[in-house]
């Protein structure tokens, strides 16, 4: 990670009347890192990113983007930021290219710069073949992809995506996720809010779980899973001396439980990825011929349920 984070936020707090929507949220994002902010509707995700983007006054806390303090009145910090809101920000009677050109000019680009950058963005979001079509003829997913493109026009150091795949078709969702992965791989810092757990699993280097305005856990997927003590399940499809192999496997430090099934041996294991070679070697040495292995690891949904007592989309 970069020595200086692209985004730093500390102690963010925002109250609406008696409701504390965000309560002391702090995290940072490095260049080339995708940070997922997970939480159900109403958890405080959009309020948090609105303060980070300088769109909403905060009651307390600090935000720095690319080394510059961010407020609702600053300009320089906002130049380093691209923001893709939940709501579509496109003109339906303009083509995809015309939308991009319009917003590029608002960024102060010359006509030539705007044309070049718009073409680049169309390639990134996979809409080059529909560039001259009115966006009112686009599918919902294509409109979402163009919405993402608008946030990329100024080549930001930090891209904020607020649930960009809500209501889109699988093809467009996959296109958006692939685009985000490429951008992060090219060095862009990405703040990605979602309530789709599978998107966070696929994209995010680190995840922050927010609930009732508080950041209640943060870390990599493995760190979050280990925090709540979840174990992996390993199913060995095997023949031979299954009872003897199960007994031998049960004696291994990483194995918490081993039981014989009709098809082989089921194991409950701590850190299956690390100890799998040893498991297979022990099973073979104990007279079991393993045909296939299925590893089921706990996911972020299980973590969220453990920490909050409810499913993510409740």
Phi, psi and omega in degrees: 000156179294151181294325178250118181299148175289321177237132170228126173228138185226126171061035181294134181215137178212129179243139171242099185064235179275351183269122172271100186283323178226131191227086174076036183281132178221134171192172178218159181226133179267165174299136180079007181251138172255119182251122180263129175256106186258139176175156179288169175303134180089004183281341181115008183297307185293322176298318179299310184288334176294324176289320179297322182279357180076023179265343185223130176297141176256149178281331179201162176106172182227147176227133175232129178239122181053039176083001182245138178296139180251128170223180177290346185253349182285152179247314186299317180296324181289338178295336182268007189237140170242133186235124178244103183282169176297318182281145178291137181239048183236156178264117188294333182275350176266154175286170177300316179296317181296322175300312181296319179296319180300311183288328176297320178294326177295331176285355178093012179285149173290170180300317181293318178297318181297317179299314182295315183291322179299318179295320178299315182294320178302323177292319181298319184267002175072034181238017182300327182283348178244019188302324187262005178273142176300137185291344176291345176268356180285152170288167179301321180293322178293322176298320178297319179295320177295322177302319176296319180301322179298326179285349182261352189303320184271014179049061189289156172280330178234123177251124178253123180241115182260095179048061188286350184250012181298124174076015182260161179286159183303322181296314180291323178300315180296321179296319179295315181296320178295321178297316180297318180297320179294318181296316178296319178297334179273002174109359179282137172279135184231129171252116190238113177260140183200160165240019172260107186299324183295331177292318178296320179299320185282320192260323201270133174286320175224156183228136170248130179259120182246135180210131182051039174082358182246142173276104190266347177196153181205143176157184172289169179304312181295322178296318180294318180297315182292332179301325182259010172072027180284148180244160179266151175253132180235122178252118177260114172279114190209163173230172179105213182278079184292320181296315179295319179294319179298319179296318179293319180294323181297338181279351180285145185299322185281347184268123180266335181201140177222128181219144180277136176239179178297330185257351183162231184226132174256134182235147167248120195229144171266114180072062185299322183300320183285323187259002183301316178303319179294324178298314182293321178295316180296319179298317180295318180295339183262008173096014178255134176260105184275124180268324181203161181229134174237121180249126177243112180263149175296150183245179182293334177299318178295322178297313182298317179298319180296318186282327187248342182080011179212159177287158186300322187264011177294000000 
